Amino acid sequence: MRANEGAMTSIIPFIGNAMFEAADIKLMSEAYNKAMEDVYAFGRPNGIVGKIIGTRIISLTLGGERDLDRLREGALAACGFTLDGTH
């Protein structure tokens, strides 16, 4: 199922040993889903793209970021995408 087909994907598979509050996991999952929707707009990405996006969102959150748009933007930038639709 594609990320933009309505089912929310959890960030949990990418967390590893890190500890987060439930609200942070929800925020990270939402940022992950929005970033994946953006990536799917360009076509079907390979599996590593999702892993890079998930890992980057977790890294940013561990660094203190809690803004959904900045998490999404940072994750997309890690894969060479921007919110303005270029890559």
The 8 nearest C-alpha neighbors of each residue, nearest first, counted from 0:
[[1, 2, 4, 6, 3, 5, 8, 7],
 [2, 0, 3, 4, 39, 36, 6, 5],
 [3, 1, 4, 36, 35, 32, 0, 6],
 [2, 4, 36, 1, 5, 6, 39, 35],
 [5, 3, 1, 2, 6, 0, 7, 36],
 [4, 6, 3, 7, 2, 1, 0, 8],
 [7, 5, 4, 8, 2, 3, 0, 1],
 [8, 6, 5, 9, 32, 2, 29, 28],
 [9, 7, 32, 6, 28, 10, 2, 31],
 [8, 10, 28, 11, 7, 12, 31, 25],
 [9, 11, 28, 12, 13, 53, 27, 8],
 [10, 12, 14, 9, 13, 24, 15, 28],
 [13, 11, 10, 14, 15, 9, 53, 50],
 [12, 14, 11, 10, 15, 53, 54, 50],
 [15, 13, 11, 12, 17, 16, 10, 57],
 [14, 16, 17, 13, 12, 11, 18, 54],
 [15, 17, 14, 18, 13, 19, 11, 12],
 [18, 16, 15, 14, 19, 61, 57, 13],
 [17, 19, 16, 20, 14, 15, 61, 24],
 [20, 18, 23, 24, 21, 17, 22, 61],
 [19, 21, 23, 22, 24, 18, 25, 26],
 [20, 22, 24, 23, 25, 19, 26, 18],
 [23, 21, 25, 20, 24, 26, 19, 27],
 [24, 22, 26, 20, 25, 21, 27, 19],
 [23, 25, 27, 21, 26, 22, 28, 19],
 [24, 26, 22, 28, 23, 27, 29, 21],
 [27, 25, 23, 29, 24, 28, 30, 22],
 [26, 28, 30, 24, 29, 25, 23, 31],
 [29, 27, 10, 31, 9, 25, 30, 26],
 [28, 30, 26, 32, 31, 27, 33, 25],
 [29, 31, 27, 71, 33, 28, 32, 67],
 [32, 30, 28, 34, 29, 33, 27, 35],
 [31, 33, 35, 29, 34, 30, 28, 36],
 [32, 34, 36, 30, 35, 31, 29, 37],
 [35, 33, 37, 31, 71, 36, 32, 30],
 [34, 36, 38, 32, 37, 33, 39, 2],
 [37, 35, 33, 39, 3, 34, 38, 2],
 [36, 38, 34, 40, 35, 39, 33, 41],
 [37, 39, 35, 40, 36, 41, 34, 42],
 [40, 38, 42, 36, 41, 37, 43, 35],
 [39, 41, 37, 38, 42, 36, 43, 35],
 [42, 40, 39, 38, 43, 37, 44, 84],
 [43, 41, 39, 40, 44, 38, 37, 45],
 [42, 44, 39, 45, 41, 38, 40, 1],
 [45, 43, 42, 48, 46, 39, 38, 49],
 [44, 46, 47, 48, 43, 49, 50, 42],
 [47, 45, 48, 49, 44, 50, 51, 43],
 [46, 48, 50, 49, 45, 51, 44, 52],
 [49, 47, 51, 50, 46, 45, 52, 44],
 [50, 48, 52, 47, 51, 46, 53, 35],
 [49, 51, 47, 53, 48, 52, 54, 46],
 [52, 50, 48, 54, 49, 53, 55, 47],
 [53, 51, 74, 49, 55, 50, 54, 48],
 [54, 52, 50, 56, 55, 51, 13, 49],
 [53, 55, 51, 57, 52, 56, 50, 13],
 [54, 56, 58, 52, 74, 57, 53, 51],
 [57, 55, 59, 53, 58, 54, 70, 74],
 [58, 56, 60, 54, 55, 59, 61, 53],
 [59, 57, 55, 61, 60, 56, 54, 62],
 [58, 60, 62, 56, 61, 57, 64, 55],
 [59, 61, 64, 57, 63, 62, 58, 56],
 [62, 60, 58, 63, 59, 57, 64, 17],
 [63, 61, 59, 60, 64, 58, 57, 65],
 [62, 64, 60, 61, 65, 59, 58, 66],
 [65, 63, 60, 59, 66, 62, 70, 61],
 [64, 66, 60, 67, 63, 70, 26, 23],
 [67, 65, 69, 68, 64, 70, 26, 71],
 [68, 66, 70, 69, 30, 71, 65, 26],
 [67, 69, 71, 70, 66, 72, 30, 73],
 [70, 68, 72, 71, 66, 67, 73, 64],
 [71, 69, 67, 73, 68, 72, 56, 74],
 [70, 72, 68, 30, 74, 34, 69, 73],
 [71, 73, 69, 75, 74, 70, 68, 76],
 [74, 72, 76, 70, 75, 71, 69, 77],
 [73, 75, 52, 71, 77, 55, 76, 72],
 [74, 76, 80, 72, 78, 77, 73, 81],
 [75, 77, 79, 80, 73, 78, 74, 81],
 [76, 78, 74, 75, 79, 73, 55, 52],
 [79, 77, 76, 75, 80, 48, 74, 51],
 [78, 80, 76, 86, 77, 75, 81, 85],
 [81, 79, 86, 75, 76, 78, 85, 82],
 [80, 82, 83, 85, 84, 76, 75, 86],
 [83, 81, 84, 72, 80, 85, 75, 37],
 [82, 84, 81, 85, 80, 86, 37, 72],
 [85, 83, 82, 81, 86, 80, 37, 41],
 [86, 84, 81, 83, 80, 82, 79, 41],
 [85, 80, 79, 81, 84, 78, 76, 83]]
